[in-house]
């Protein structure tokens, strides 16, 4: 007997977070989330996005067995900014059964309708710092720490239930060249000279984190036109700074400043934790830190999480400066390839950069929507 139960207790929240681990236990491409971080994201007393979001979570049961999960989210700040009447579904996982998927999505749809909303979209989280999109191509490739993996049948069942594409994100893998290509070096040197720029490479985390507030200010400036983006609040900035403190490596954070000491660009990456999270199944305690620490010290793969350039400095060769510095650090640390965070299909300014590298565009993920009116 299929039933949908709202998550109300800590025990139920734990079951909600743990369900994908069981669903994907035989899937070699799946990379678990850090369970502690996901629980905090979902907790109303831990996630600062709750200041402007509402949320509910549900589990699907077949008898006593959990067979699916889903979150319903209303980001009031996004609705105000983008002048929408939309709610979101996210944190969605289910067995290959259309009735399970239907019941989960209908539960969120009915909740959003009761709130007076006319559209549902997803998978999305509370903010751009949460997982976005459903994998629709590239199921044979391993996931990353900053994306979520899903089975191919998810997309098939969503489309059968009336959901259609809203936007796509494309994912790339690039090969790190052994030397900085001449084309990159020349453009970087010219950009530095003509724009009066300099590179700051933090020597340690203490120096790095002195500049983190400037980094988030640049995010709010550079990303404001991106799909469903909402500016980060001071509470969110403190929250994300703390959350990523363990995995940030100064070798893979590059800041570009102008001659007025204003941050105009940065790139942020860290050694891939995908294998480490598979080993510890997303647990940090009691010994889950060990594979993570090993991966941070010795790795051949990098995850490039973010690249941002102030709009006033875009199309001026500033990205070449970031690439040059990143290539040098990767060669010093033995990194041979990098996974790039998903990039919106219409963000051609960013996607056009990768022709400078040997690369492949191997994954696509989609945000779907459905009208509720």
N, C-alpha and C positions, 0 to 999 in steps of 0.2 A: 504494500500500500504506500503510494507516494505522498509525502507530506512536506510542507515548507514551514520551517520554524525560524522565528526571528532570534538572532543572537542577543542575549541579554546578560549573560554571566561571563566571568573570566574563563571558566572552564569551556564554555561554548566558543568564546573568542579564540582560545587555544586550539580547539578542534577546527575552527575556520581557517586559521593560519596553517595548520598541519595537513589539511586535506590534500593540497597539491603534491606534497611529498609522497603520499601514498599512491595518488593517481599516476604519478610519473616514476614510480620506483623501478620500472624496467625500461625507462627511456634514457638512452645514453647521451642524448642531446640536451636534456633538461638541466638547467642550472637553478638550484633553489635560491630563494631570497634569504637574507639574514632574518631569521624568525623574530629576533628581538626587535629589529627595526620595523618590521611589518606590523607587529603588535602595537608598537608605539604610534605608528602612522594611523592605525585604526582606532586608537583610544582617544576619547574626547578630552581627557585631561592631559594628554601628552602632545597632541598635534596642534600647533598654533593655527593651522588652516581652519580649525573648528571655529575660530572667531568669526568667519564669514561663510562657513559651510554647514550644511545639515547632512546627516548620513544615517543609514540603517543597513544592517547586514542580515543575510538569511542563509540557512543551510537547508539543502534538500535531503530528505531521508527516504530510503526504501526500507520500510520496517525500522530497524534500529541502525541500519548501515547508512553512512553519509555517502551521497552520490553526486553532490554538487554544492556550489556556493556562489554567492553574488553579493555585491555591495550596491546600494543606491546612494547617490551623492547629488546634492544641490549646491553649486558654487554660486552664491548670490553676488559675489564681487564680479565674477565673469559675466553673469547675466546682465548686471548693470553696465559693465564696460562695453560689452558687445551688443547690448540692446536685444537680448534674446529672452526666450521663455523656455529654457532647456534644462533638463536634468541629465544625470550621467549614470551609466552602469559601469562597474569596474570590479577588479578582483574576482573575475568570473572563471570558474572551472567546473566541468561536469563530465560525466561518463558519456559514452556515445549512445545517447538516447534522446530523441527529439522531445519526448514528453517532459523529461527533466529540464532541458534547456527552455522549453516553452513555459513551464511553471515558474522557473526562476525569473525569467525576463518579464512575464506577466505580473509577477509580484512587484517588481520595481516599477513597471509601467503604471499599475493601479495606484501605487503610492505617489508617483509624480503627478498623475491626473488629480488625485485628491488635494494636491498642493497648488493646483491651478496651472500646471505647466503643460506645454503643447508639443514638446519634442523630447526625445531621448537620444543620447549619443554615447558612444564608447566603443571599446573599453577605454576609460579615462580614470585618472585618480583625482585627488583633491586639487593638485597643482601640476605644473610642468615638471616638477622634480619627482613625481610619481610615475609609475609605468603607464605608457600610452600606446594604444594600438594593439591589434590582434595580428599575429603572424599569418600571412596568406601565401608566402613563397619563401623557400629556403629551409624547409623542415629538416633537411638532411644535415644542416650545419649546427654546431653547438651554439647554445645561447651565450649571453654575457651577463655580468652582474647587473648592468643598468638597463636590461631589457627583460621581458618575460617571454618564455617559450610556451607554445600551445600546440596541441594536435591539429592536424589538417581538418578534421571533421567539425571543429568549432565554426569555421567560416561557412561550411556547407549548411549546417543547421541554422545559423543566424539568417542566411539568405532565404531559406525555406520559411522562416518566421517573419519575413517581410522587411528585414533590415537591408539597407543599401549603403554603398560607399559614401563617406563624407570626405575624408582626405586619406592620402597615402604618405607613409614615410619610407624612404629608401635607406638601406644599410650597405656599407662598403667595408671591404678589407683592403688595406694597402700594404705593400711591401716596402720596408724601410731601406733606402739605398745605402750602400756602404760609404759613399761620399755625398756631400751636398751637391746636387746637380748644378751645373754652371748657370742654367736659366734661373734657378731659385736664388743662387748666390748673387748674381748681378742685380736682380730685381730687389732683393733685400738690401743690398748696399745703397742702391739708388733711393729706395724708400726712406732709409735711415737718414741719408744726407739731405734730401729735398724737404722732408717733413720735420727735421730737427728732432729725431727720436733716439731713444736709447733703450737697451734691454736691461731689465733687472732680473737676475737669477737668484732666488732666495738660497742662502747657504744652509739654512735649517728651518724647521717648522716654526720656531719662534719668530724669525724674520718674515717668513711667508704669511703667517696669520696676522701680522700688522697691516697687511694690505688687503685682507679679505673683505672688509667693508667696501673698499673701492671696487673690488671685483663684483660684488652684488649690485652696487650702483650701476655698473656698466651693463650687467644683465638686464636690469630694469629699463635701461635706455636702448640697448641693442636688440632685445627680443620683443619689444612691445607690440610689433605688428604680427607676430607669429600666432598660429592657430590657438585660440582659447587661452592665450597667455594673460595672466594677471600679475601686476607688480608685487614683489615680495615685500612683506612687512618687516619691521625690525625684529619682531618675535620669531618670524620664520628664518630670518638671516642667522640669528643666534642658534636656532634649532639645527639648521643644516650645517653650520660651521662645526658644531659639536658632533653631529652624526658622521661627518666624513673625516674627522680629524685623524682617526687611526690609519686610514688607507691613503691619505695624501702623501705624496713623495715629492720633495722640493726639486728633484732632478727633472720632473715632468710637469712643472708649473712654470710658465714663462710669462713675464709681464713686460709690456712695451709702454713706455712713458714718453710724453712730449717734453719740450724744454721748460714747460711750466710745471713739470712734475705731476701731470694729470695722466691717469691710466687711460690709454686709448685702445688697448687690445690685450688679450691674454689667451693662452691655451692651457687646458687642465686635463691631465691624464694620470693614470696609475697602472702599475703592472696588473695584468689580468688575474682576477680571483675566481674565474669560472671553475677551474679544476679543484681549487681549494674548497669551494662551496659544495662541489659534488662530493668531496671526501668527507666533509663534516656535516653534510645534509642541512646546512643552514644554521647549525648550532654553534654558538660561541663558547658555551660552557659544557662540561668542565675543560675539555682539551681542544675545542674547536678553533681556538686562536692559533694553534701550532701550524696547521697547513696554511693559514692566512699569512702568518709572519714569514713562513718559508717562501710563499709566492711573491711577497713584496720584496724580498731580498734577491731572489734568483728566478728570472722569468725570461722567456723569449717573446712574449706577446704583451702588447700594451692595449689598454682601453682609452681612447681619446673621448673624454666625456663632454667637453665643451670647448668651442672656439667662439670668441666674441670680439667684434671690432666696432668701435664707436662709429655710428653712421657718418660722421663728418670725415672719417679717415678710410671709409670703404672705397674700393677700386683705386687705391693709391699704392698697392704693393705691400701693405703692412702684413698681410697673411704670409708672405714669403719670409719675413723676418721670423715669425713664429715657427714656420716649417724648418728653417735653417737651424734654429736653436734646438728644436725637438729632435731633428735628425742627429745632431752632434751628441745629445744626451743618450739617445737610443743606442748609438754605436758604442758609446762608452760603457753602457750597461748590458750589452749583448741582446738588445731587443731587435727582432728581425721583421716583425709584422705588427699591425695595429688594427683593432676593430674600432670603427667610427660609430658614434651614437646615431640613432635614426635622424634623418634629415627630410624635412617636408618636400614633397615632390615639386612644389612650385618655388622652392628656395634655390633658384638656379645660380645665384651669386655664390652660395656655399658649394653646391654640387659641382660647379665648373672647375673648382680648384684641383680635383683629384686627377686631372689629366697629366699633372706633373709627375705622378707616381705610377708605378706598375700597380694595378688595382683590379678588383672585381666588385661589381654591384650584385650581391648574391642573396639579399633578403628584402622582402617588402612586408610592411605591416600597415593595417588599415584601421581607421576609426569609422564605425558605421553609425547610421542614424535611422530613426523611424518617427514619422509624425504621429502624434497622439490625439490631435484634434479631430 
